[in-house]
Every structure is written in structure tokens, then in C-alpha cells.
Amino acid sequence: MATISDSLDAFLSDMTHRRKLRPNTLRAYRYDLQFAAVALPMPVEAIQIVDVEDWLSQDHCAVSTSNRRAASLGRFFIWAQRQGLCTSNPMLLREPSHTTRRLPNPIRSDQHRRQLDAAIQKTPQPYRLIFTILRETGMRANEVLGLNKGDVCLDGGREGLRIREAKNGHERTVILDSNATPRALRGLRQWMREQRTLPDHVPLFSSSRKSRVSYRALYHQWQQLCIKAELVDAQNTSLYTIHQLRHTRGTELIEQGHRMEIVQRILGHRDPRSTQGYADISDILVRNALTRT
């Protein structure tokens, strides 16, 4: 009788060709189900909910990770039932664990924001433009690194960046504007002029080896940037993370008075509660409200 390990390649192949799932989603399924295959080596038909819960509880992972792995296993069992590998889906008996909602963690100091902005402008290309886009749009780092040349539109009134593999699986366009994203827009116009002879399918940002810029390389440049900005601790470790640029931009947008649904659209949040978190941590909004009373 077939096990998860025996069926994994067939499951992923079916998800690729029939369900048209994105590469990032398929990688997540493979990663989660490889863990499950080791912990649950018995035939698929023999797996019970107690076996799954024992595995998830013994792994001591974060609640969000546990829920994601359970969701991957649930999708696998739906497929397995259709293939006749099992007669029931034990995941239907599982209640998901509840996670504590974590608030965004922006760079709160105006002085530190100015120091970072100044250091970004002194960073060598292509990292200067990458960090500028992250700072002004609030995009995720992997979204920027995943851009191809053809994902950039600089036509008048239509300026934007096409995100094909967003975290939530929904393709979207990040709007660029001369007021909201002035440095990113100017930088992209210059960058695209320099890249005009390259085909649209090549990475927008490439390393010296002509391969796509990796997150590891971006992280190294971030450490160097923070050192130059004097935003490091006694061990020379940066005080802030790259992802905090996203949190900072989201907070700024809320404090500038943009409607919640607009900020949700800009940041690409599928769940409006994620956007609400930016309003929940904004001291400026509270002070302004108290001043008006």
C-alpha cells in the first residue's frame, strides 16, 4: 500500500499540471510533506488523526508552522482520496491551533529612518535600487528579487511592478508614483535605460555572475549598510532587519492618512487584519485623535 513518500512526486506533478500551482507553493508542499513522510511512514490508508497530532506536537515548531504543515497534509489527503489511496481524510477531524496576532515592528525613530535613507543612497548598485524600492513601496524582499525585466512598466500613468509570485498566491501590481515613490521611480527609469538591450525574461537584478541576486547577498549588503549608518549593536549586528522596511512603510502610509483598504492593496495583504495591525501600533494616530477631542 502506498505511503506519503511513495506518492509525493505524483501529488506534486498533479498539482503542477492540473492545479497550476505556483513554484513557491509547490516547494512549500514538498518541504512539509517530506517532513510528514518521515514521521508518518505507514500506508496512507492507515494514518489516523492521532498519528498526525502526535507528530505535530512532538516537533515543537511554531503554531503557524504547525498549521501550515497540517494544511499541506490536508491538501495531500484530498488528492489521495481522489486517487483511491485512502477512504477518508483524517485532517477533517483536526481543529487548527490559534496563533497570537503579532503587531508590525517598524523603525520608530525618525532619526534612524533618516540615517538609513542616507546610507541607502550611498550603497552600490543594484542594491541601492533594491533597498530604495523596499523602502518606498513596502514590498517583500523576495518579491523584489523575483522581478524580471518584463515585470516593470514605466509608461506614463501606468507605472508599476508586476508581482507574479506573491506570498498569498495572488498576482498583483505595485503602483509607482512620482510623489509616493520618487527615488524608486527615478532609479528604475535609469536602470531600465541601462538594461534596454536585455530580453524581458531576464532577472531585473543580477549579480556579477549574471545570476539572480540572492537573499544572502542582499542580507550581506544590508549588514554593511547598517554599519555605515551606525545602526549596529556592540557586536556589529544590525539593529533592524530588512523586513522592517516593509513594516516602516506600512506604518508611514497609515500615519499619512491613507485609507485602510488602500494600504492593504499597496502591501498586498489578503487578510485586512494584517493591515489593521499597522493602525493598532501607531502612536501618532492616537495622539492626533486625542488632540482633536
C-alpha positions in Angstrom: 0.0 0.0 0.0 1.2 3.5 -0.9 2.9 5.8 1.7 3.2 9.6 1.6 6.8 9.1 0.4 5.7 6.8 -2.4 3.0 9.3 -3.6 4.8 12.6 -3.1 6.1 13.0 -6.7 2.8 12.1 -8.2 1.0 14.5 -6.0 3.3 17.4 -6.8 3.1 16.6 -10.5 -0.7 16.7 -10.4 -0.6 20.0 -8.5 1.7 21.4 -11.2 -0.2 20.3 -14.3 -3.8 20.2 -13.1 -4.0 22.8 -10.4 -1.4 25.1 -11.9 0.1 25.9 -8.5 3.0 28.4 -8.3 6.6 27.2 -7.8 6.8 28.7 -4.3 3.6 26.9 -3.3 4.9 23.6 -4.7 8.2 24.0 -2.8 6.3 24.5 0.4 4.2 21.4 -0.2 7.3 19.3 -0.9 9.1 20.6 2.2 6.2 20.0 4.5 5.3 16.6 3.1 8.9 15.4 3.2 8.8 16.0 7.0 5.4 14.2 7.2 6.7 11.2 5.2 9.5 10.6 7.8 7.2 11.0 10.8 4.3 9.0 9.2 5.9 6.1 7.3 2.8 3.9 7.4 0.4 3.5 4.4 -1.7 6.5 3.7 -4.9 4.5 4.4 -3.6 3.7 7.9 -2.8 7.2 9.0 -5.1 8.4 11.8 -5.6 11.9 13.2 -3.9 10.8 16.5 -0.7 10.0 14.5 -0.8 13.4 12.9 -1.4 15.3 16.1 1.4 13.3 17.9 3.8 14.3 15.1 2.8 18.0 15.1 3.0 18.2 18.9 6.4 16.5 19.2 8.1 18.7 16.6 7.9 21.8 18.9 7.6 24.2 16.0 5.7 27.5 15.9 1.9 27.3 15.8 1.8 29.0 12.4 4.3 26.4 11.1 2.3 23.5 12.6 -0.9 24.9 10.9 0.9 25.2 7.6 2.1 21.6 7.7 -1.3 20.4 8.6 -2.8 22.4 5.7 -0.3 20.8 3.3 -1.1 17.3 4.7 -4.8 18.1 4.3 -4.4 19.0 0.7 -2.4 15.8 0.1 -5.3 13.7 1.7 -7.9 15.3 -0.6 -5.7 14.3 -3.6 -5.1 10.8 -2.1 -8.8 10.2 -1.7 -9.4 11.0 -5.3 -6.7 8.6 -6.3 -8.2 5.8 -4.2 -5.2 5.7 -1.8 -7.4 6.1 1.2 -11.1 6.2 2.0 -11.2 9.1 4.4 -9.3 12.3 5.2 -8.2 12.3 8.9 -7.3 16.0 8.7 -11.0 16.9 8.7 -11.0 15.9 12.4 -8.3 18.3 13.3 -9.0 21.7 14.8 -6.4 24.3 13.9 -4.4 25.9 16.7 -4.9 29.6 17.2 -2.0 31.9 16.8 -1.4 35.2 18.7 -1.6 38.0 16.3 1.8 39.8 16.1 1.9 43.5 15.5 4.2 45.0 12.9 7.6 46.2 14.1 8.5 49.4 12.3 11.6 51.5 12.7 10.1 54.0 15.1 13.0 56.5 15.4 12.8 59.3 12.8 16.5 59.9 13.2 17.2 56.2 12.4 15.0 56.3 9.4 16.9 59.3 8.1 20.2 57.6 8.7 19.0 54.5 6.8 17.7 56.6 3.9 21.1 58.4 3.6 23.0 55.1 3.8 20.8 53.6 1.1 21.7 56.3 -1.3 25.4 55.5 -0.8 25.0 51.8 -1.4 26.4 50.4 -4.7 24.1 49.2 -7.4 22.0 47.1 -7.8 21.5 47.1 -4.0 20.9 50.8 -3.8 17.8 50.5 -6.1 16.6 47.3 -4.4 16.7 48.9 -1.0 15.1 52.1 -2.4 12.2 50.0 -3.8 11.8 48.1 -0.5 11.8 51.4 1.5 9.3 53.3 -0.7 6.9 50.5 -1.7 6.8 48.2 1.3 7.3 45.2 -0.9 8.7 42.0 0.5 12.4 41.3 -0.3 11.7 38.1 -2.2 9.1 39.9 -4.4 11.7 42.5 -5.4 14.4 39.9 -6.0 12.0 37.8 -8.1 11.2 40.6 -10.6 12.1 40.1 -14.2 12.8 43.0 -16.6 9.4 42.5 -18.3 7.7 43.0 -14.9 8.5 46.7 -15.0 6.1 49.1 -16.6 7.2 52.8 -16.9 4.5 54.0 -19.4 3.0 57.3 -18.3 0.1 56.9 -15.9 0.7 53.1 -15.7 4.0 52.9 -13.8 4.2 49.8 -11.7 5.9 46.5 -10.8 4.1 43.2 -11.6 4.4 40.7 -8.8 3.8 37.2 -10.2 4.6 35.1 -7.2 3.3 36.9 -4.2 3.3 35.3 -0.7 -0.5 34.9 -0.7 -0.6 33.4 -4.2 -2.4 36.4 -5.8 -0.7 38.2 -8.5 -0.7 42.0 -8.1 0.8 45.2 -9.4 2.7 47.6 -7.1 1.9 51.1 -8.2 4.8 53.5 -8.6 4.2 57.3 -8.3 6.4 60.4 -8.5 5.1 61.6 -5.2 4.9 58.3 -3.2 7.9 56.5 -4.7 10.1 59.3 -6.3 13.5 57.7 -5.8 12.4 54.2 -6.8 10.8 55.6 -10.0 13.8 57.7 -10.9 16.1 54.8 -10.2 14.1 52.4 -12.3 14.0 54.7 -15.3 17.8 54.9 -15.2 18.1 51.2 -14.6 15.8 50.3 -17.5 17.8 52.5 -19.8 20.9 50.6 -18.9 19.2 47.3 -19.4 17.3 48.1 -22.6 19.2 45.6 -24.8 18.3 42.6 -22.5 15.2 40.4 -23.1 12.2 40.7 -20.8 12.6 37.3 -19.2 16.0 38.0 -17.5 16.1 38.9 -13.8 15.7 42.6 -13.2 18.6 42.5 -10.7 21.6 40.2 -11.4 24.8 39.5 -9.6 28.3 39.9 -11.1 27.9 36.3 -12.2 24.7 37.2 -14.2 22.5 35.1 -11.9 19.6 36.5 -9.9 20.6 38.4 -6.8 20.2 36.1 -3.8 18.7 36.9 -0.4 22.1 36.0 1.1 23.8 38.7 -0.9 21.1 41.2 -0.1 21.5 40.4 3.6 25.2 40.9 3.4 24.7 44.3 1.8 22.1 45.2 4.5 24.7 44.5 7.2 27.2 46.7 5.5 24.6 49.4 5.1 23.7 49.4 8.7 27.3 49.6 9.8 27.8 52.7 7.6 24.6 54.2 9.0 25.9 53.5 12.6 22.8 51.4 13.3 24.5 48.3 14.8 25.0 46.9 18.3 28.2 46.2 20.2 28.7 43.0 18.1 28.3 45.0 14.9 25.0 43.3 14.2 22.3 45.5 12.6 19.6 46.9 14.9 17.0 46.4 12.2 16.0 43.7 9.7 15.3 44.1 6.0 11.7 43.2 6.6 11.3 46.1 9.0 11.5 48.4 5.9 8.1 46.9 4.9 6.7 47.5 8.4 8.0 51.0 8.4 6.4 51.9 5.1 3.1 50.4 6.1 3.1 52.5 9.3 4.0 55.7 7.4 1.1 55.1 5.0 -1.4 54.8 7.8 0.0 57.9 9.6 -0.2 59.9 6.3 -4.0 59.3 6.4 -4.4 56.7 3.6 -7.5 54.5 3.9 -7.0 51.0 5.3 -8.1 49.3 2.1 -5.6 51.4 0.1 -2.7 50.4 2.4 -4.0 46.8 2.2 -3.8 47.0 -1.6 -0.3 48.6 -1.5 1.2 46.0 0.8 -0.6 43.0 -0.8 -2.4 41.8 2.3 -5.0 39.2 1.7 -6.4 39.5 5.2 -7.4 43.0 6.3 -6.5 42.2 9.8 -2.8 42.2 8.8 -3.2 45.8 7.6 -5.2 46.8 10.8 -2.1 45.9 12.8 -0.3 49.0 11.4 -3.1 51.2 12.8 -3.0 49.4 16.1 0.6 50.3 16.8 0.5 53.9 15.5 1.1 56.3 18.5 0.7 59.3 16.1 -2.8 58.3 15.2 -3.8 58.1 18.9 -2.2 61.4 19.7 -3.9 63.1 16.8 -7.2 61.7 17.8 -6.8 62.9 21.4 -5.7 66.4 20.2 -9.0 66.8 18.2 -11.2 65.9 21.2 
